[in-house]
Amino acid sequence: MPTDLAYKPIRAPRGHGQTLIDPPWGSAAAVIEENRTVAQRASYDVQGMCLRRLCADARGHLLQEARRHTSAYRDVSAAAGADGPLLLAGHQPQLFHPGVWFKNFALSALARRLGGQAVNLLIDNDILRQAAIRVPTGSRDEPQVITVPFDRVVETIPFEQREVVDAELFGSFADRVYAVGNGVLAEPLVRDYWKLVRTARKRSANLGRCLAEARHQLEGGWGQDTWEVPLSAVCQAPAFARFACHLLAHLSRFQDIHNTALHEYRRVNRVRSRAHPVPDLERDGVWREAPFWLWSENSPSRKRAFVRSCGESVELTDRAGLSVQLPLNADRDAERAVDALLALGRRGVKLRPRALVTTMYARLVLSDLFLHGIGGAKYDQLTDLIVQRFFGLQPPGFLTLSATVLLFDDRTDELTARIRAAKQRLREYRFQPERHLTPDRGGDGWIADKLAWVGGEAPRGQRLVRHQEIERLNAQLGAALERERQQTAADVVRWTAELRQQTSLASREFAFCLFSEKKLRPLLLELSAGSV
């Protein structure tokens, strides 16, 4: 079992309709079999419960909650496969780009092929950084990109607690997108999608839930067989509480391993930022930072969790007034601490995993195979190292998936090549004008003089004279190309401005709801079907 990191670049596919699938889909069944074999052999005690039993309990609760959650807004009878592998993916419940959405279609296709169950986790412990999307506007000849909000920004409140703040802004979003995109966007999906969003809001005021349920209904209408469940629901299970208690009970060792592995990751990947891929877990006297978020329903701004040992218990705090005690230490069964943590949850105190622990739990406990996007796959190289060193286990294999789906034709390569060629011609007009002069335009004598100066050896003391003569001859020859020079310079200015526009329009980051169903639906179905 390797314990060292190696640099592994992971890049988004460049062209429209291209996918990233690593390892290839044909390896998925083998990865699942290896993960299951390793899990069966694993002998690890999670604070009084063996890991295999913890996994069984966690998965039973996951499927129960996913079925309950999904059945509230769409049919779940088609999603069966209880005897097959459990496949998992996850993302924040937001308006992501089609390359992220491809992962959901691939999840469904793979589960169908393998006779398994597909569940998508709604990562609602994260924060909605910007309640808006970028929308192309203007005209085809002079396009621009502006930001269109769907709600007011509310800082540091996680999706789990984030409700719609401005009902009028939220309700009018589709009409505003349609209005600004008119003339640029072709039949955007946003109007049909937003009808589903507004219907979902009648069931729940939670913003992320509205966005996710409507998107998942579209998937169902397009033949996708998956269930969905918020991470917050998963965190209310005894299995997660025990896993969390185990990390808290051994926090000193976990923190040391985490930070050491993090420094190795930064060194191998040449990351200079102390905040990437995640910050170090801090230590302040007797207090150690835990890999969890902590907040309460009364104060839903998420904060870092800190822990200190108090003999037979630990104190857990957000350092902002919230402080709780758990009957827990490294050497005792966590049954009472699990009950206490679940009781705190019922009272509105939320302990939620941060990014590394979220995917660690999803891969190690919840699933037979996890499907990552690019970002998660990058930081899970770090997760693998922590799993190896903290649990002493071989980390489960995962798949990395993404796709590039462009809203407009990408002309950036064409324009870049034109600009490069034009700049080269401008240089030649100045320094090698003879290359562009035809015999009928004269200048033969000047060309002969220049060739004589270029080809001959200048005597000592005559090199400056030689340089000046060549410049004079270039100027005389170039004068005949003044019209071409002006036209080429104007072309460079025009193409550079067009390139700036095209660069923004060629982005793969436009929200899926800006695409037309006619374009997006067949492409995602084709890519997911072709991948398996």
Residue, then its C-alpha position, 0 to 999 in steps of 0.5 A: m500500500p503506497t504512502d507517498l504522493a506523486y504529482k498527477p495533473i487533472r485537467a478539464p477537457r478542452g473541446h466541446g463534447q469532450t469528456l474526462i473519465d479516469p480511469p476509463w469506464g471499462s475499469a469501473a467494475a474492477v474498481i468496485e470489485e477491488n473496493r469491496t474485497v478490501a472492505q471485506r478484509a478490513s479489520y478496523d474498530v470505529q470506537g466500539m463498532c467494526l467498520r463493516r457493520l458501520c458501513a452496513d448501518a450507514r448505507g441502510h440509512l442512506l438508502q432509506e433517507a434517499r428514497r424518502h427525500t426523492s419520493a417527495y417530488r418524483d417517482v422512485s419506483a424505477a430506481a432499484g438495484a438494491d442487490g448491486p453496487l451502491l454508487l455515489a456522487g455529490h455536488q452543491p445544490q446550485l446552478f452548475h455547468p453541464g460538465v458537472w451535470f454530466k456526472n449525474f447522467a454518468l452515475s445513472a448510466l453506470a448504475r443501470r449497466l451494473g445493476g446497482q443503486a445510484v445516489n447523488l449527495l446534495i452537499d448542503n454543508d457548503i455555502l452559496r458564494q454568489a446567488a447569481i449566474r453569468v448570462p450572455t447578452g447584447s447581440r451575436d455581433e457584439p455580445q457581452v456577459i453580465t451577472v443576473p442574481f436569483d437572490r440576495v447574497v447571504e454570507t456564511i450560511p450553509f445551504e442546509q439553512r439557506e432559505v430564499v431571502d428575496a421572493e420577488l427577485f427569486g420569482s422573476f429570475a427566469d424572465r430576467v435571464y430570458a430578457v437579457g439573453n434575448g438575441v443571444l441565447a437560443e431557447p434557454l431551458v431556464r423558463d421550463y426549469w424555473k417553473l419546476v423551481r417555483t413549484a418546489r418552493k411551495r414544498s420548501a423555502n430552502l433555496g438549495r432544495c428548490l434548485a436541486e429538486a427541479r433539476h432532479q425532476l428534469e433528470g427524471g423526465w430525461g430518463q435518469d434513474t437516481w435518488e438524491v439526499p442532502l448530506s445533512a440527512v446523512c449526518q443525522a444517522p448514528a453511523f455518521a455520529r460514530f464516525a465523527c466521534h471517532l475522529l474527535a476522540h483521536l483528533s490529536r493524531f488525526q490533526d498531525i497526520h492531516n497537516t503533515a499530509l497537507h504539507e506533502y501535497r502542497r510540496v508535490n503539487r507546488v502549491r504556495s497558498r496556505a489555504h489550498p487545497v484546504p487550510d492547516l488544522e490549527r492548534d491553540g494551546v489545549w484547543r485543536e481544530a477539528p475537520f468539521w463545521l459547527w453551528s446552531e439553528n439559532s445562529p446558522s453562520r457556520k464556523r470552525a469547530f475546536v475541541r479540547s480533552c477534558g478527561e473522560s469527555v471532550e468539549l466542542t466549541d465554535r469559539a463564538g458562544l456555542s459550547v457542548q460536552l461529549p462523553l468521549n475519549a480515545d479508549r472508550d466505546a462511543e455509544r453515549a457520545v453518539d447518543a449525545l451528538l444525535a440529541l444535540g442535532r435534535r436540539g438544532v446544534k449541527l456538526r457537519p464534515r468539511a470537504l475532506v471528511t465528507t468525501m472520506y466518509a462517502r468513499l470509505v463508509l457509504s459507497d462501493l464507488f464514488l464519482h468525483g468531479i475535477g476539484g474533488a479528485k484533486y484534493d482526494q489525493l490528499t484524502d487517500l494519504i490521510v486514510q492510509r496513515f490514520f486508518g491504516l487502510q487502502p483507500p477505496g478507488f474512485l472515478t473522476l468525471s467531467a465534460t466540456v459543453l459549450l454554449f457557443d462555438d469556440r473561435t478562440d483558437e482560430l482568432t489566436a492563430r490569426i492574431r499571431a500570424a498578423k503580428q508576425r506579418l507586421r514584424e516582417y513589414r518592418f524588418q523584412p519588407e522584401r519578403h512581401l514585395t512583388p517585382d511589379r512594385g519596384g525596389d529592386g535596387w534597395i533590396a540588392d543594397k540591403l542584401a549586400w549589407v546583410g551578407g557582407e562583413a562590416p569592418r571594425g567601426q562600421r557596424l553602426v553604419r551598417h545597422q543604420e543603412i539596413e534600417r533606412l533601406n527597410a523604411q524605404l521598402g516598407a513605405a510601399l507596404e504602408r497600406e498593408r501594414q495599416q490594414t493588418a494593424a487594424d485587423v489585430v485590433r479588431w481580432t483582439a477585441e473579438l477574442r476578448q468577447q469570444t474568450s468569455l463566450a467560450s467558457r465551459e462555466f455557463a449554468f446548465c439552464l442557459f442551454s436549450e433542451k434540444k442541444l443539451r439533452p441529446l448531448l448529455l445522454e449521448l456522452s453518458a451512454g457512450s461512456v459505458 
